[in-house]
């Protein structure tokens, strides 16, 4: 695939897209969202938590043309959506953490707060628990990610599964890192950690999908070429995040896999979903489901 966008393949009207206000997404899409990618269509942007976009994709709604979702939701949505080979979040050293108030807690039978049961973080957590714990985890409680650390700190739950910038801020809550889900994944598979995917409606057609991927890739590379241009957009939506934390966030989640999944990226996605299906956590992928037109 080339980096040139075939403007004739993209619909004339603005494309409806939903992604999170997290720094990695706003960094990736800044150039495209602000009309700086030559030939790319106008974007009609909605900011939404990934649990919301997962639900939209699962519903089969045609409300959005492009969505940022968890890789964990792909087995449920790939009949209607195609996985774009760029724009998402995979990487190394960037996995979810399990946090507790006290160090060294055994989670067997304990209550654990998670951001979603249809998230990549949750799949990684369940795969870790199956490998490491002597017994089953207790109750799973779904909370918005920004409420998880306070709930652990206040003793409302025994542990919390956290994502994103919480990697850099959990010590402010007096919490301990019990385990790093990404570290476990990397040690047991040697593969990068698949986190967030960009998907687009198959009904747009193969030419349009390829053009959208080229536009997303161009937007990523423009952000890398001049990171300061994206800074106002990133910080505007970063929920009062410290700029240094936002930079760390981008550094972890925007990398070579964002520009192109490549062989290792696709192997990581297949590996995660195959293992999760074997544990009964998701349906098995149909043959060719991850193929891009």
C-alpha positions, 0 to 999 in steps of 0.5 A, a space after each residue: 500500500 502506498 502513502 498516496 490518498 486516492 481522493 476519488 475513492 473517498 466519499 464526498 461527505 464528511 466521514 463520521 468518526 468516534 475516538 477517545 479524547 486520550 492523547 494518543 488518539 488526538 495526536 494521531 488524528 490531529 492533522 486529519 481532523 483539522 484538514 491538513 492531510 492533502 486529499 483526505 475527507 473532512 471528519 465529523 469527530 465525536 469523542 467517546 470512551 472506548 466502552 461506548 464505541 465498542 457498544 456502537 460497533 457491536 450494535 451494527 449501527 451505521 451511525 459512524 463510518 470509522 471507530 476506535 475500539 478495543 481489539 477484544 471486540 473484533 470477533 463480534 464486529 468484523 462482519 460489518 467492519 474492517 480492521 484498518 492496518 494503521 492508526 491504532 494502539 499496539 506496543 511494548 511496555 504499555 500494558 494494563 496494570 492490576 493495582 491494590 492497596 497492599 503489595 502482594 495481594 492474592 486475587 483469588 476470590 477477590 473483587 476486581 474493578 475493570 473498565 469493561 468486560 469487552 476490552 483488551 485490558 480485560 482479556 489480558 487480565 483473564 489470560 494472566 489470571 488463568 496462568 498465575 492465580 491458584 484459584 478463580 477471581 471473585 466478583 468483577 465490577 465494571 467502573 469508568 476508568 477514572 473511578 477505578 483508582 479511587 475505588 481501590 484506594 477507598 477499599 470499595 474493591 480489592 483491586 483495579 485493572 487500569 489503563 492509559 495514563 493511570 500507569 503514570 499516576 497510580 502512586 499518587 493514590 498510594 497504590 501498589 502495582 500487583 502485576 503488569 498485564 503487558 509484561 506477562 503477555 510479552 514474556 509469554 508470547 514475545 509479541 507486542 500488546 494489542 490495545 486499540 484498533 481502528 475499524 471502518 464500515 465495510 460498506 464503504 468499499 475496498 477503494 475507500 477503505 484503502 484511501 482511509 488507511 492512507 489518510 490515517 497513516 499520513 496523519 500519524 506521520 505528520 504528527 511525528 514530523 511536527 509534534 508541537 502542531 498537535 499539542 493544543 488539540 491534545 491538551 484541550 481534550 486531555 482532561 487536565 492531564 499534566 503535559 509531561 504525562 500526555 507526552 509519556 502517554 503518546 510516547 508509549 501508545 504511538 509507535 511503528 505499529 500505529 503507522 503500520 501493523 505489520 507482521 508482528 502486529 497482526 500476529 499479536 492480534 491473532 494471538 490475543 484473540 486465539 488465546 481468548 477464544 480458547 479460554 471461552 472469552 470471545 468467539 473464534 475468528 472466522 478465517 480471513 476476518 482480519 484481512 484488509 481489502 
